[in-house]
Structures are given as C-alpha cells and as structure tokens.
Amino acid sequence: MRIGVGPTRVTRRDLQAARVTVCMVVCIPDQLGYSAHRFDVLRLCLRSLLCHTPEDSYDLFVLDNGSCAEVVDYLRELHDRGDIDCLMLLGRNIGKINACRMIFEAATGDVIAYSDDDIFFSQGWLEAQLNLLDTFPRVGMVSARPVRKQFGYGNRYLPAYLSDFPDVAVEYGHFIPDEWEVEFLRSTGRSVTGLASIKESRTDIRLEYRGLQAYSTAAHFQFLAPKSLILVGWARGADRVTGSEERRIEESIDEMGYARLSTMERYVRHIGNVVTRDLLEEVGGSLPPVEDLVLWSPPSPLLARLARPRLVRAILRRLNEWSYALLHYQIR
C-alpha cells in the first residue's frame, strides 16, 4: 500500500546540462612525505577554479581516486553546498587512465575540460580555450598554457592539416617566454639548468587563423576536448604500447588528424605538490584567502648542506621508509 506521493519524486524533464563538463581526478592517499602538502594544493586548485570560472558555464564533476578521509570529507562538503555537481568516490586507486575514462563517460556536456588536481586557474581560462576550439578547424585538444617540451611529439598532423586548411598560417621560432618555462620546470621538480637544452632541441610552432593565434601543442595535465573525440582517442591510445599513458592518448588524437592547440597566454599554472609563498604572492591576489593554507618554505642552507653527503641522504631515506611503513602498519 502507498499513501501520498514520495517527497523525492520529481517531474521528468530533459536534462539541461552545461556545454562544458569540467572533470577533475583527485588522488591524495595520505598527508605524508610527497603528499604532505597536497591537500593545500588541492584546496588552492579548487578555489581558483570556482572563483575564476563563470558559474553558469560549466558543470563540475570530481572523481576521488582513493584519497584519505580528510580529503574525502572536504570534497563531500563542496558537493553538499553545490560547488561540485557530481562527486564520484572510489574506495581504492584504480589508476589515472581508468579514472579518467570513468569520469569522461559520465560527463554530461558535449565538451570536456579535464584538469589534474594541482592546477591554478586564472580568470578567462575557459573562454580562451573555447574560443580556440570554436574558431580553428578540426581541433582535438586545447590547453590553457603552452609548454615548450610538448612540441616534441603530437605534431604529425600538421602537414596534412595545413594542406587541408590553407588559410591557417604557421610560424616557427622561440616565442614562449623563458620565465614561463622556468616556472613549469620548477613546478614539476626539474632543474632549471635544463632550460637551455630544451630550447635548443625544441622549436615553438605558432598558428594563426582568422586573426586568432595558438601554439600547435597541448598538455595532458589540463586540456579541453570534444567528449566524443576524447573517448575515441582514449580507446585508441589504450592499444598503444610505447610512451606514457597520457602521451599515447595525445598521439592518437594527432594520428586522427586533429589539431592539439594551446592558448597564447598562460591561463593555468601547474602548482606541483607544495604551495610556495612566491606562487601565492604572484597569483593569489585575485582570490579570497584559503583558510589555514600552509605555505612551503625551503630548508635553511645549513640543513641543505648537511643533508647533501651520500651517506647522510641514505640514512635519511632509510628513516623515511621505516617511519612511513611503521605508521601505515599501525593504521591497519
């Protein structure tokens, strides 16, 4: 027997999804070692996304790939207050590529804007990417910042592309500012001494179409792509056996003859696994303060020198492995 109408029953109607689904995969299994400051990075990432993206222009889907309880509670809070439209929680880490495939298939928009969970978004990032996607012909991926290293692959499409679309002009040279490259190298844990060799071995490729310029490359840590195309690229990339998983997917887009583009401006920045004072002073002025944000400071020069000898580093590494294993044994 039923009495009345269920309070959660709603009248069926067509889903009015935003054109763009912003998809983010989060994985912070603990707050130790490498991940000690990753929660702060995630909070800065999401704050910048929410503050610098027009609210009615996207739906936000987040998949948590086996994070610790504190991170899951934080994501639940954002979901409960409506900042996250769809929250998917996994009890274990299923790998980045599997997680991406899952969230991409669930996306309700025709366009997917993917981001790792350690990206800072500046004002205008989404509009700039959509402008390239909607203006240039046959576009497969668009990133909101160029990275010179990425020109090393994924540009086989270009000769046929220029032949098919003769109104697209191309120019070769070094156009990306060195300070952008230094910032990216540091954020990914690489030495800035590698800047010269990258500049020597890579040439920037700049395209222009209907008065709009773009770099002929894209970055897998943040990109925008048609959903239908990226799912095909994901499937084709899974069959490849060389290169990283992300690179396989990028190269499959390239092999299908689609352009991989980046904006001329640096609309997003890769943060890394710590938030530095320099970064926050440079980009944080446009944001409300992030509560209890812990800024990372490098160790003193004296401590750094003391830790430099090989024997000391071996002892410290052994202590770190021992304490990490001991703590996780106690938690179980």
Secondary structure as UniProt FT lines:
FT   TURN            7..8
FT   STRAND          20..26
FT   HELIX           33..35
FT   TURN            36..37
FT   HELIX           38..51
FT   HELIX           55..57
FT   STRAND          58..65
FT   HELIX           69..80
FT   TURN            81..82
FT   STRAND          86..90
FT   HELIX           96..106
FT   STRAND          111..115
FT   STRAND          119..121
FT   TURN            123..124
FT   HELIX           125..135
FT   STRAND          139..143
FT   HELIX           148..152
FT   TURN            156..157
FT   HELIX           158..164
FT   TURN            166..167
FT   STRAND          169..173
FT   HELIX           178..187
FT   TURN            188..189
FT   HELIX           192..194
FT   HELIX           195..201
FT   STRAND          204..209
FT   TURN            210..211
FT   STRAND          212..215
FT   TURN            220..221
FT   STRAND          222..226
FT   HELIX           227..238
FT   HELIX           245..255
FT   TURN            256..257
FT   STRAND          259..262
FT   STRAND          268..270
FT   HELIX           277..283
FT   HELIX           284..286
FT   TURN            291..292
FT   HELIX           301..306
FT   HELIX           310..331
//
